[in-house]
Amino acid sequence: MARGLRGVVELGVVVGLALLPGCLELGSSWDATTAGQTATSSATTSTTSAGTGTGAGTSTSTASSTSTSTGDSGTTGCSFLGCPEDQPVPYYQCDINAQDCPAGEKCNLWGTDGDWWNAAKCVPVVEDPDKAGEACTALQSGYSGIDTCEMGAICWDVDENNEGTCIAYCLGDWLSGVLVCPEGHFCEVSRVITLCMPICDPILQDCADGDLCLPLNEAFGCVLDGSGDAGAFGDPCEYADACDPGLVCLNPQYVPKCQAGGCCSPFCDTGAPNTCPAADMECLPWFDEGLAPPGLEHVGVCGIPQ
């Protein structure tokens, strides 16, 4: 089987509010579950696998590590994601997957301390709610759990005006760790959050609002651009979003004359003529043969063969 490069990078990208770590071995990804530090708290230690098609219109993710407990105030737990040591155990008044709230309400994530999602509660469903993929409004704050999205979706990536986009929760059996998303999406798992994020093409860089398309979990997702004035080919990089659109931060052995911990190198099409910027570079496949999510089989990155 041909060996791909997915699994060689370590960067630091911002996904929603999550800050992911460092520069990549070729073919690796920044999944939200291994994200060192987030903008507001530590990440969990679960493992995930996402983005491979399992049949018409779905993709699945798997996760492991279960931690649950009960107390006087009701059922608590962190599902298969586990609980960060520096955070209180979240409290669940309802089940996101079962959507077991009374009629006219939905089960939504919210933040008990107002700065991260760590619990679930029943909230009203507004009249004519926004559907997954549509613009939405968080009615109190980005962490209130009260929004204009339909049942099974949350208002995500909320800005200073409380405007965001409805993103559907991953469906499936939380305890077994098998989660399902519609075709064209992958399940992003971060602590108690499991969301069906749209897959993007890193060569086309087809994200909205100038966001970057970078490897997340086992697919590619849109993240904020933090490159600033740097980020061209060969520039040193420390974080995943530190390279210009269409480039990714690779470990130094893959980039000519790279003297830093990582350097930027462009994505490329493995089925097209070699357009890599240095003579000793080739378009190396990102995924192992047969393991690319549908539509991403052509994705490669310019690197020195090892």
C-alpha positions as CSV (number, residue, x, y, z in Angstrom):
1,M,0.0,0.0,0.0
2,A,1.3,3.5,-0.9
3,R,2.2,5.4,2.2
4,G,0.8,8.9,2.6
5,L,2.0,11.8,4.6
6,R,-1.0,12.3,6.9
7,G,0.5,12.2,10.4
8,V,3.7,14.2,10.2
9,V,2.6,17.7,11.2
10,E,2.2,19.5,14.5
11,L,1.0,23.1,14.2
12,G,-1.1,25.5,16.1
13,V,-4.4,26.3,14.3
14,V,-7.4,28.1,15.7
15,V,-10.6,26.2,15.2
16,G,-13.6,28.0,16.6
17,L,-11.9,28.8,19.9
18,A,-9.4,25.9,19.9
19,L,-5.7,26.5,19.6
20,L,-4.0,23.5,18.2
21,P,-0.3,22.7,18.6
22,G,2.8,23.0,16.3
23,C,4.2,21.7,12.9
24,L,3.4,18.6,11.0
25,E,5.0,15.4,10.0
26,L,3.8,14.9,6.5
27,G,0.3,13.7,6.4
28,S,-0.6,14.3,10.1
29,S,-3.4,16.6,11.2
30,W,-4.4,18.9,14.1
31,D,-7.4,17.2,15.6
32,A,-9.2,19.1,18.2
33,T,-8.8,16.2,20.7
34,T,-5.0,16.5,20.8
35,A,-4.9,20.2,20.8
36,G,-2.5,21.0,23.7
37,Q,-4.0,24.3,24.8
38,T,-7.2,26.0,23.8
39,A,-7.9,29.7,23.9
40,T,-9.8,29.2,27.2
41,S,-8.8,25.8,28.7
42,S,-7.0,22.5,28.3
43,A,-7.9,19.9,25.7
44,T,-9.0,16.4,26.4
45,T,-7.1,13.2,25.8
46,S,-9.5,11.3,23.6
47,T,-8.5,9.9,20.2
48,T,-10.5,10.3,17.0
49,S,-10.8,9.0,13.5
50,A,-13.0,10.9,11.1
51,G,-13.8,11.7,7.5
52,T,-13.9,8.3,5.7
53,G,-17.0,7.5,3.8
54,T,-19.2,4.7,5.1
55,G,-21.9,4.7,2.6
56,A,-24.2,7.0,0.8
57,G,-24.2,10.4,2.4
58,T,-22.3,9.7,5.7
59,S,-18.9,9.7,7.3
60,T,-18.0,8.3,10.7
61,S,-15.7,9.2,13.5
62,T,-14.5,7.0,16.4
63,A,-13.4,8.1,19.8
64,S,-12.3,6.4,23.0
65,S,-12.1,7.0,26.8
66,T,-15.2,7.1,28.9
67,S,-15.7,8.9,32.2
68,T,-19.0,9.3,33.9
69,S,-20.3,9.8,37.4
70,T,-23.4,10.8,39.4
71,G,-23.9,13.3,42.2
72,D,-26.6,14.9,44.2
73,S,-27.4,17.5,41.5
74,G,-28.0,14.9,38.8
75,T,-26.2,12.9,36.2
76,T,-22.7,14.2,35.3
77,G,-20.1,13.0,32.9
78,C,-17.7,13.7,30.1
79,S,-18.8,10.9,27.8
80,F,-16.0,9.2,25.9
81,L,-14.1,12.4,25.8
82,G,-13.0,12.4,29.4
83,C,-12.8,15.5,31.6
84,P,-9.8,17.9,31.7
85,E,-8.2,17.9,35.1
86,D,-8.5,21.6,35.5
87,Q,-12.2,21.8,34.7
88,P,-15.2,20.8,36.7
89,V,-17.2,17.8,35.6
90,P,-19.9,19.0,33.2
91,Y,-23.6,18.6,34.1
92,Y,-26.0,17.2,31.5
93,Q,-29.7,17.9,31.9
94,C,-30.4,16.2,28.5
95,D,-28.8,14.0,25.8
96,I,-27.5,15.8,22.7
97,N,-27.7,12.6,20.7
98,A,-31.2,11.5,21.9
99,Q,-32.6,15.1,21.9
100,D,-34.9,14.1,24.8
101,C,-36.2,17.5,25.8
102,P,-39.9,18.3,26.0
103,A,-41.8,19.3,22.9
104,G,-40.7,22.7,21.6
105,E,-37.3,22.5,23.1
106,K,-33.9,21.1,22.1
107,C,-30.9,19.8,23.9
108,N,-27.9,22.2,23.4
109,L,-24.4,22.6,24.7
110,W,-23.7,25.6,26.9
111,G,-21.0,27.0,29.2
112,T,-21.7,27.1,32.9
113,D,-18.9,29.6,33.4
114,G,-19.6,31.6,30.2
115,D,-16.3,30.8,28.5
116,W,-16.4,27.2,27.2
117,W,-19.0,24.6,26.4
118,N,-19.1,22.1,29.4
119,A,-22.7,21.2,29.9
120,A,-26.0,20.5,28.1
121,K,-29.5,21.8,28.8
122,C,-32.9,22.1,27.3
123,V,-33.6,25.4,25.5
124,P,-36.5,26.7,23.5
125,V,-36.5,26.1,19.7
126,V,-37.4,29.4,18.0
127,E,-40.2,29.7,15.4
128,D,-38.8,29.0,11.9
129,P,-35.3,28.1,13.1
130,D,-32.2,28.3,11.0
131,K,-31.0,25.1,9.5
132,A,-27.5,23.6,9.6
133,G,-25.2,25.6,7.3
134,E,-27.3,28.8,7.6
135,A,-26.5,32.0,9.5
136,C,-27.8,32.1,13.0
137,T,-27.9,34.3,16.1
138,A,-26.8,33.4,19.7
139,L,-29.6,35.0,21.7
140,Q,-27.7,35.8,24.9
141,S,-24.0,34.9,24.3
142,G,-22.0,32.5,22.3
143,Y,-21.9,30.1,25.2
144,S,-25.5,30.5,26.4
145,G,-26.8,27.5,24.4
146,I,-29.8,29.6,23.4
147,D,-29.8,30.3,19.7
148,T,-31.9,30.4,16.5
149,C,-30.7,27.0,15.1
150,E,-32.9,24.0,14.6
151,M,-32.9,21.0,16.8
152,G,-29.7,19.0,16.6
153,A,-27.6,22.1,15.7
154,I,-25.7,24.8,17.6
155,C,-24.8,28.4,16.6
156,W,-21.1,28.1,16.1
157,D,-18.2,30.5,15.5
158,V,-20.2,33.4,17.0
159,D,-18.7,36.9,16.4
160,E,-18.9,40.0,18.6
161,N,-22.4,40.6,17.2
162,N,-23.6,37.2,18.3
163,E,-23.9,36.1,14.7
164,G,-22.6,32.7,13.6
165,T,-23.4,29.6,11.6
166,C,-25.6,26.6,12.5
167,I,-23.5,23.4,12.7
168,A,-25.1,20.0,13.3
169,Y,-24.0,17.7,16.0
170,C,-22.5,14.4,15.0
171,L,-25.0,11.5,15.4
172,G,-24.3,8.1,16.7
173,D,-23.5,6.1,19.9
174,W,-21.4,8.2,22.2
175,L,-20.5,5.3,24.4
176,S,-19.2,3.2,21.6
177,G,-17.5,6.3,20.1
178,V,-19.0,5.8,16.6
179,L,-20.3,9.2,15.3
180,V,-21.8,9.9,11.9
181,C,-22.0,13.1,9.7
182,P,-23.6,13.8,6.4
183,E,-21.6,13.4,3.2
184,G,-19.1,16.3,2.7
185,H,-18.6,16.7,6.5
186,F,-16.3,15.2,9.2
187,C,-16.9,14.9,12.9
188,E,-14.7,17.3,14.8
189,V,-14.4,16.1,18.4
190,S,-13.2,18.4,21.1
191,R,-13.9,17.6,24.7
192,V,-17.8,17.6,25.0
193,I,-18.2,19.0,21.5
194,T,-18.9,16.8,18.5
195,L,-19.8,18.8,15.4
196,C,-20.2,18.0,11.7
197,M,-17.8,20.4,10.1
198,P,-17.7,20.8,6.3
199,I,-14.7,19.3,4.5
200,C,-12.7,21.8,2.4
201,D,-10.1,21.3,-0.4
202,P,-6.7,22.5,0.6
203,I,-5.6,23.0,-3.0
204,L,-8.7,25.1,-3.9
205,Q,-8.7,26.8,-0.5
206,D,-12.5,27.0,-0.8
207,C,-13.2,28.3,2.8
208,A,-15.3,31.4,3.3
209,D,-14.2,34.7,4.7
210,G,-10.5,34.2,4.1
211,D,-10.2,31.2,6.4
212,L,-7.5,28.5,5.8
213,C,-8.2,24.9,4.7
214,L,-5.9,22.8,6.9
215,P,-5.8,19.1,8.1
216,L,-8.2,18.5,11.0
217,N,-8.8,15.0,12.4
218,E,-8.5,12.8,9.3
219,A,-10.0,15.3,6.8
220,F,-9.5,19.0,6.0
221,G,-11.5,21.8,7.7
222,C,-11.6,25.6,7.7
223,V,-9.7,27.5,10.4
224,L,-8.8,31.2,11.0
225,D,-5.8,32.6,9.1
226,G,-3.1,33.7,11.5
227,S,-0.2,34.0,9.0
228,G,0.1,37.8,9.0
229,D,2.9,39.1,6.9
230,A,4.8,35.8,7.0
231,G,3.8,32.4,5.7
232,A,5.4,32.1,2.2
233,F,7.2,29.0,1.0
234,G,10.2,28.3,3.2
235,D,9.2,30.7,5.9
236,P,9.7,29.4,9.5
237,C,6.4,28.5,11.2
238,E,5.4,27.5,14.7
239,Y,1.6,27.3,14.4
240,A,-0.7,25.5,12.0
241,D,-2.3,28.7,10.8
242,A,1.0,30.5,10.4
243,C,1.4,29.8,6.6
244,D,-0.3,31.5,3.7
245,P,-3.4,30.0,2.1
246,G,-2.5,26.9,0.2
247,L,0.6,26.2,2.3
248,V,1.1,24.1,5.4
249,C,3.7,24.0,8.2
250,L,5.9,20.9,7.7
251,N,8.7,19.4,9.8
252,P,12.1,20.8,8.6
253,Q,13.4,17.6,6.8
254,Y,10.7,18.0,4.1
255,V,11.5,21.6,3.2
256,P,14.9,22.6,1.6
257,K,17.2,24.7,3.8
258,C,14.7,24.8,6.6
259,Q,16.6,25.7,9.8
260,A,13.6,26.2,12.0
261,G,11.3,23.8,13.8
262,G,9.0,23.9,10.8
263,C,8.7,25.6,7.5
264,C,5.8,26.4,5.1
265,S,5.3,24.3,2.0
266,P,2.5,24.3,-0.6
267,F,-0.2,21.7,-1.1
268,C,-0.2,20.1,-4.6
269,D,-2.3,17.9,-6.8
270,T,-0.8,14.4,-7.1
271,G,-2.4,13.9,-10.5
272,A,-1.0,17.1,-12.0
273,P,2.5,17.9,-13.3
274,N,5.0,18.7,-10.5
275,T,4.8,22.4,-9.7
276,C,6.7,22.2,-6.4
277,P,9.0,25.3,-5.9
278,A,12.3,23.4,-5.4
279,A,14.0,20.9,-7.7
280,D,14.4,18.3,-5.0
281,M,10.7,18.4,-3.9
282,E,8.0,16.1,-5.2
283,C,4.2,16.2,-4.7
284,L,3.9,13.6,-2.0
285,P,0.4,12.1,-1.3
286,W,-1.2,13.3,1.9
287,F,-3.2,10.2,2.6
288,D,-2.3,6.5,2.6
289,E,-3.6,4.8,-0.4
290,G,-7.4,4.1,-0.1
291,L,-7.8,6.1,3.1
292,A,-8.5,9.6,1.7
293,P,-12.0,11.0,2.3
294,P,-14.1,11.0,-0.9
295,G,-13.0,14.0,-3.1
296,L,-9.6,14.4,-1.4
297,E,-7.7,11.6,-3.1
298,H,-5.7,14.1,-5.2
299,V,-4.3,16.0,-2.2
300,G,-0.6,16.1,-1.8
301,V,2.1,18.4,-0.4
302,C,5.4,19.5,-1.7
303,G,8.2,17.8,0.2
304,I,11.6,16.1,-0.1
305,P,11.1,12.4,-0.3
306,Q,12.4,10.6,2.8
